Amino acid sequence: MPLHIIKLGVGVPDVEWLERRAAKGGPLVVHTRMTPKRASEIEDGGSLYWVVKGVIVCRQPVLDITTLGEGKQSRCEIMLEPRVIRTAPLARRPFQGWRYFEPKDVPPDLDTLDAGEAPEELVRQLRELGAW
């Protein structure tokens, strides 16, 4: 089972912003300071889950994780697929950097949920109120 990571979308106003950024085509690269020690598990089908305004809203599959430089000058580049997959909203407290995200803890993708569960506009309003 693949391992996932979770990261705050600092400065990201909403999931539509991520979708517009991804729609420009080509893989997307996210820079971080620390390289995951379990990178091979993440590259084996894992995704980066985005937290926007305190709520997990979407994920992007991870294509590759690369470390550039050495010592204090090193940094990590996480290459993501250009598609954004919306997930069921899940509140998440702030944290720094990224964290491992076990498969048992991830929210389901919206396209796998029953279509009658909740209209997207209602979900958006509930998220804004912090109720979902």
C-alpha positions, 0 to 999 in steps of 0.5 A: 500500500503506498504512503502519502504525504500532506502539506499546507498550501501556504498562500493558496486561496482555494482548490480552484487556484491549484486546479488552474496552476495544474491546468497549465500542463506538465508536471508540477514541482514542489520544493521542500527542505527535507527529503522524505526517508520513505520516498520510495514508498511515496513514489510507489503510488502515493499522493501529496494531500493539500491542506487549504485554509485548515481543510484537506481539499485535494491531492496530486499523485507523486511522480518523483522525489529528488534531492538536490545539493548536499549538506546545508544546501540540499533541498527536495523537489517533489514532482506531481502529476498535473491533475488535481483530485478533489477529496472529501473535506477533512479538517487539519491543524496547522503544521510546518513542512510536510508529514507522512500520511498513512493510507488509513487516515486519508479522506476518500476522493469526491468522485468515489463518494455517492453523488447524493451525499452533499452538493459541492456548494453546500460543502464549500459553505460548510468548509468556510464556516468550519463545520466540515 
